[in-house]
């Protein structure tokens, strides 16, 4: 069975590892190694929208493309790209390799520029600057993205030929002849409750998550923008012991990355995760995008701010993964200004 894959970064592109299974029934443990993103379970496409395969869209040269028809009726991989998203830009140079691997497996591969703020010329420049050799679709109305409904940063969608959502994640193609015994799931904790006054050199937001189901922590990726200054995360175990997951004392947006643990850390039921984010919105912060400093709130743009941590986890009981997702989602509604430990 072959599939469709779409990705988004702030409504545009982000990328990470995905592995098709052998059939739609493989969605909870298909062949190869899988990563899942939080918030949305697999299921049908958004109600009211037509199929993806066979849909007609213009590429950036004005040609009509019937999705999945490059090599006869079949599946397609689509990647939403934009070089203003730093994570997206990091992967643009690798898209030709992904396209070649997909086409070798009989899957059509497209890049997609989907933003009302982009022009045809912008889309052509992106293709030429990064030497993209696959067809590049232009979707300024967002119709193609709307058919799947991305709701947060770094989303992908794996869709079967029957237009059923099999997976949401980032890009990467791995093929295996045998099922995997487990998969890495994803949790997103954070807050949008940000109102950073000008001149404040140490604006703090703290979030916490009570762990309803034990898991192994594989990796963590904190995320802020330009005026971020510190980020910390601590696990408190049921017996009161504390363990530092990461501590960044000089945040730099340009150096953000995923921190992978040498050995996954088991976090049992009843533990608590605490994360702190600190911003420096003063004139002494040379990375401040505003001179003089201005009030800054949550937003997608780099001159706005974010506060979130992506967690790669392996649940002790995969059948209870939705409890973990709900606990992670709850962090977005209960932030406070507790100082750093």
C-alpha positions as CSV (number, residue, x, y, z in Angstrom):
1,X,0.0,0.0,0.0
2,X,1.3,3.5,-0.8
3,X,0.3,6.8,0.8
4,X,0.1,10.5,0.7
5,X,2.2,12.7,3.0
6,X,1.7,16.4,3.8
7,X,3.6,18.7,6.1
8,X,3.2,22.2,7.6
9,X,5.2,24.8,9.5
10,X,3.1,27.6,10.9
11,X,0.7,26.7,8.1
12,X,3.7,26.1,5.8
13,X,6.4,23.4,6.3
14,X,8.1,21.3,8.9
15,X,9.6,17.9,8.6
16,X,10.3,14.7,10.5
17,X,10.4,10.9,10.3
18,X,7.5,8.9,8.9
19,X,7.1,5.3,7.9
20,X,4.3,3.8,5.8
21,X,3.0,0.5,7.0
22,X,1.8,-2.2,4.6
23,X,-1.9,-1.3,4.9
24,X,-4.2,1.2,6.6
25,X,-4.5,-1.2,9.5
26,X,-0.8,-0.6,10.3
27,X,-1.5,2.9,11.6
28,X,-0.8,1.9,15.3
29,X,2.5,0.0,14.6
30,X,3.2,-0.4,10.9
31,X,6.4,-1.6,9.4
32,X,9.6,0.4,10.1
33,X,10.1,3.1,12.7
34,X,7.4,5.6,13.2
35,X,7.0,9.0,14.9
36,X,3.7,10.5,15.7
37,X,2.9,14.1,16.5
38,X,0.4,15.1,19.2
39,X,-3.1,16.6,19.3
40,X,-4.8,14.6,16.5
41,X,-5.4,10.9,16.0
42,X,-5.6,9.2,12.7
43,X,-8.9,9.2,10.9
44,X,-10.8,10.5,7.9
45,X,-9.9,13.8,6.1
46,X,-11.7,16.9,7.1
47,X,-15.4,16.6,6.5
48,X,-16.7,18.3,3.4
49,X,-13.5,18.1,1.3
50,X,-13.0,15.9,-1.8
51,X,-10.2,13.4,-2.4
52,X,-6.6,14.4,-2.6
53,X,-5.6,11.9,-5.2
54,X,-6.8,13.1,-8.6
55,X,-7.3,16.7,-7.3
56,X,-6.1,19.3,-9.8
57,X,-3.6,22.0,-8.7
58,X,-1.4,24.4,-10.6
59,X,2.4,24.1,-10.3
60,X,4.5,27.3,-10.2
61,X,5.0,27.2,-14.0
62,X,1.2,27.3,-14.5
63,X,0.8,23.6,-15.5
64,X,-2.2,21.6,-14.2
65,X,-1.1,18.7,-12.0
66,X,-3.5,15.8,-11.2
67,X,-2.1,14.6,-7.9
68,X,-1.0,11.0,-8.1
69,X,-1.1,10.8,-11.9
70,X,2.6,11.4,-12.6
71,X,3.1,7.6,-12.9
72,X,-0.5,6.5,-13.4
73,X,-3.2,6.8,-10.8
74,X,-1.8,6.3,-7.4
75,X,-0.6,7.9,-4.1
76,X,1.5,11.0,-3.8
77,X,3.8,12.6,-1.2
78,X,3.4,16.4,-0.8
79,X,5.7,18.6,1.3
80,X,4.6,22.1,2.2
81,X,7.8,24.4,2.1
82,X,8.7,27.9,2.9
83,X,12.3,29.2,3.5
84,X,11.1,31.8,6.1
85,X,10.5,28.9,8.5
86,X,14.0,28.1,9.8
87,X,13.2,24.4,10.3
88,X,11.7,24.1,6.9
89,X,14.7,25.9,5.3
90,X,17.0,23.4,7.0
91,X,15.4,20.5,5.1
92,X,14.9,22.1,1.7
93,X,18.3,20.9,0.5
94,X,17.4,17.3,1.3
95,X,14.0,17.3,-0.6
96,X,15.5,16.0,-3.8
97,X,16.8,12.9,-2.0
98,X,13.4,12.4,-0.4
99,X,11.8,12.8,-3.8
100,X,14.1,10.3,-5.4
101,X,13.4,7.7,-2.7
102,X,9.6,8.2,-3.0
103,X,9.6,8.0,-6.8
104,X,11.7,4.8,-6.6
105,X,9.0,3.3,-4.5
106,X,6.3,4.4,-7.0
107,X,5.1,7.4,-5.0
108,X,4.7,10.8,-6.7
109,X,6.4,13.6,-4.8
110,X,5.5,17.3,-4.8
111,X,6.7,20.4,-2.9
112,X,3.9,22.8,-2.1
113,X,4.1,26.6,-1.4
114,X,0.9,27.4,0.5
115,X,0.7,30.9,1.9
116,X,-1.4,34.0,1.1
117,X,1.8,36.1,1.6
118,X,3.8,34.4,-1.1
119,X,3.7,35.3,-4.8
120,X,4.4,33.2,-7.9
121,X,7.8,34.8,-8.1
122,X,8.5,33.9,-4.5
123,X,7.7,30.3,-5.2
124,X,9.9,30.1,-8.3
125,X,12.8,31.8,-6.4
126,X,12.5,29.2,-3.7
127,X,12.6,26.4,-6.2
128,X,15.6,27.9,-8.0
129,X,17.6,28.9,-4.9
130,X,17.4,25.3,-3.5
131,X,17.5,23.5,-6.8
132,X,14.3,21.6,-6.3
133,X,13.8,19.1,-9.1
134,X,10.3,17.8,-8.1
135,X,7.1,19.6,-9.2
136,X,6.3,22.6,-7.0
137,X,2.6,23.4,-6.5
138,X,1.4,26.9,-5.6
139,X,-1.5,27.0,-3.2
140,X,-1.9,30.7,-2.1
141,X,-5.6,30.1,-1.1
142,X,-4.6,27.3,1.3
143,X,-7.2,25.0,-0.3
144,X,-4.8,22.0,-0.3
145,X,-3.7,22.6,3.3
146,X,-7.4,23.1,4.3
147,X,-8.2,19.6,3.2
148,X,-6.2,18.2,6.1
149,X,-6.5,21.0,8.6
150,X,-3.1,21.6,10.2
151,X,-3.5,23.1,13.6
152,X,0.0,23.5,15.0
153,X,3.6,23.8,14.1
154,X,5.4,20.9,12.4
155,X,2.5,18.7,11.2
156,X,2.5,16.1,8.5
157,X,-0.3,13.9,7.2
158,X,-0.1,10.4,5.9
159,X,-3.1,9.5,3.8
160,X,-4.0,6.2,2.3
161,X,-5.4,5.8,-1.2
162,X,-8.8,5.6,0.5
163,X,-8.2,9.1,1.8
164,X,-7.9,7.9,5.4
165,X,-5.4,9.7,7.6
166,X,-2.8,7.1,8.7
167,X,-0.2,9.3,10.3
168,X,0.8,12.8,11.2
169,X,4.5,13.6,11.6
170,X,7.5,15.0,9.8
171,X,9.3,13.9,6.7
172,X,11.6,10.9,6.2
173,X,11.1,7.6,4.3
174,X,12.0,4.3,5.9
175,X,10.9,0.9,4.6
176,X,11.0,-2.4,6.5
177,X,10.0,-5.9,5.8
178,X,8.9,-6.5,9.4
179,X,6.6,-4.7,11.9
180,X,8.2,-2.6,14.6
181,X,7.4,-3.6,18.2
182,X,7.0,0.0,19.3
183,X,6.9,3.5,18.0
184,X,8.0,7.0,19.3
185,X,5.0,9.1,20.0
186,X,5.0,12.9,20.3
187,X,3.8,15.3,23.0
188,X,3.7,19.1,22.8
189,X,3.7,21.1,26.0
190,X,3.7,24.9,26.3
191,X,1.7,28.1,26.6
192,X,0.4,31.0,24.4
193,X,-0.1,33.1,27.6
194,X,2.7,35.6,26.8
195,X,2.6,39.4,27.3
196,X,6.3,40.5,27.5
197,X,6.6,44.2,28.4
198,X,9.4,46.3,26.9
199,X,12.4,46.6,29.2
200,X,11.8,43.4,31.1
201,X,15.1,41.5,31.2
202,X,13.7,38.3,32.9
203,X,10.0,37.7,31.9
204,X,9.2,34.1,33.1
205,X,6.5,31.6,32.2
206,X,6.3,28.2,33.9
207,X,4.2,25.2,32.9
208,X,3.8,21.8,34.5
209,X,2.4,18.4,33.4
210,X,1.2,15.6,35.6
211,X,2.1,12.3,34.1
212,X,-0.9,9.9,34.0
213,X,0.8,7.1,32.1
214,X,4.5,6.2,32.4
215,X,6.8,6.6,29.3
216,X,10.4,6.6,28.2
217,X,11.6,10.1,27.2
218,X,13.7,9.8,24.0
219,X,14.3,13.5,23.1
220,X,13.2,17.0,23.9
221,X,13.1,20.2,21.7
222,X,12.5,23.5,23.4
223,X,11.3,26.4,21.2
224,X,11.3,30.2,21.6
225,X,12.2,33.0,19.3
226,X,14.6,35.9,19.2
227,X,14.3,37.4,22.7
228,X,14.3,34.0,24.5
229,X,17.2,33.9,27.0
230,X,16.8,30.7,29.1
231,X,14.9,27.4,29.0
232,X,14.9,24.6,31.6
233,X,13.0,21.4,32.1
234,X,12.9,19.2,35.3
235,X,11.3,15.9,36.1
236,X,10.1,15.3,39.6
237,X,9.6,11.6,40.3
238,X,6.9,10.2,42.6
239,X,9.5,9.7,45.4
240,X,10.5,13.4,45.2
241,X,13.7,12.9,43.3
242,X,14.4,15.6,40.7
243,X,16.1,15.1,37.3
244,X,17.2,17.9,34.9
245,X,16.2,17.1,31.3
246,X,17.8,20.2,29.8
247,X,19.1,23.7,31.0
248,X,19.8,26.3,28.3
249,X,21.3,29.4,29.9
250,X,22.0,31.4,26.7
251,X,19.2,30.7,24.3
252,X,19.8,31.4,20.6
253,X,17.0,30.8,18.1
254,X,19.6,30.0,15.4
255,X,21.0,27.1,17.4
256,X,17.8,25.5,18.6
257,X,17.8,21.7,18.1
258,X,16.5,18.4,19.3
259,X,18.2,17.1,22.4
260,X,18.4,13.3,22.3
261,X,19.1,11.3,25.4
262,X,21.9,8.7,25.2
263,X,19.6,6.4,27.1
264,X,15.8,7.0,27.2
265,X,14.7,8.2,30.6
266,X,11.9,6.3,32.1
267,X,9.3,8.7,33.7
268,X,6.8,6.7,35.7
269,X,3.1,7.4,36.3
270,X,2.7,10.0,39.0
271,X,5.7,12.1,38.0
272,X,5.5,15.8,37.1
273,X,7.2,17.7,34.3
274,X,8.1,21.3,34.9
275,X,9.4,23.7,32.2
276,X,10.5,27.3,32.5
277,X,11.0,29.9,29.7
278,X,12.7,33.2,30.2
279,X,12.8,36.2,27.8
280,X,14.9,39.4,27.7
281,X,12.9,42.2,26.1
282,X,15.4,44.9,26.9
283,X,17.6,47.1,24.7
284,X,20.6,45.2,26.0
285,X,19.5,42.1,24.2
286,X,21.2,42.5,20.9
287,X,18.9,39.9,19.3
288,X,15.8,42.0,20.1
289,X,14.1,42.6,16.8
290,X,12.7,46.0,18.0
291,X,14.7,49.2,18.7
292,X,13.4,50.5,21.0
293,X,11.8,47.4,22.6
294,X,8.1,46.8,22.1
295,X,5.5,44.7,23.9
296,X,5.7,41.2,22.5
297,X,3.0,38.5,22.6
298,X,2.6,35.0,21.3
299,X,2.6,34.5,17.5
300,X,4.0,32.6,14.6
301,X,6.4,35.3,13.4
302,X,10.0,35.2,14.6
303,X,9.6,38.8,16.0
304,X,6.7,37.4,18.1
305,X,7.3,34.7,20.7
306,X,6.5,31.1,21.5
307,X,7.0,28.9,24.5
308,X,6.8,25.1,23.9
309,X,8.7,21.8,24.2
310,X,8.4,18.9,21.8
311,X,8.8,15.6,23.5
312,X,9.6,12.2,21.9
313,X,8.2,9.5,24.1
314,X,7.5,5.8,24.1
315,X,4.4,5.1,26.3
316,X,4.5,2.2,28.7
317,X,0.9,1.4,27.5
318,X,0.3,2.7,24.0
319,X,-3.4,2.0,24.3
320,X,-3.5,4.9,26.8
321,X,-1.6,7.4,24.6
322,X,-4.6,9.8,24.5
323,X,-4.3,10.3,28.3
324,X,-0.8,11.6,27.7
325,X,-1.9,13.8,24.9
326,X,-4.7,15.3,27.1
327,X,-2.3,15.9,29.9
328,X,0.1,17.7,27.5
329,X,-2.8,19.7,26.1
330,X,-3.7,20.9,29.6
331,X,-0.4,22.7,30.0
332,X,-1.6,25.3,27.4
333,X,-4.3,26.5,29.8
334,X,-2.4,26.8,33.1
335,X,0.8,28.8,32.9
336,X,2.2,30.9,35.7
337,X,5.2,33.1,36.6
338,X,6.9,30.8,39.0
339,X,10.7,31.7,39.1
340,X,13.4,29.3,37.9
341,X,14.6,26.7,40.4
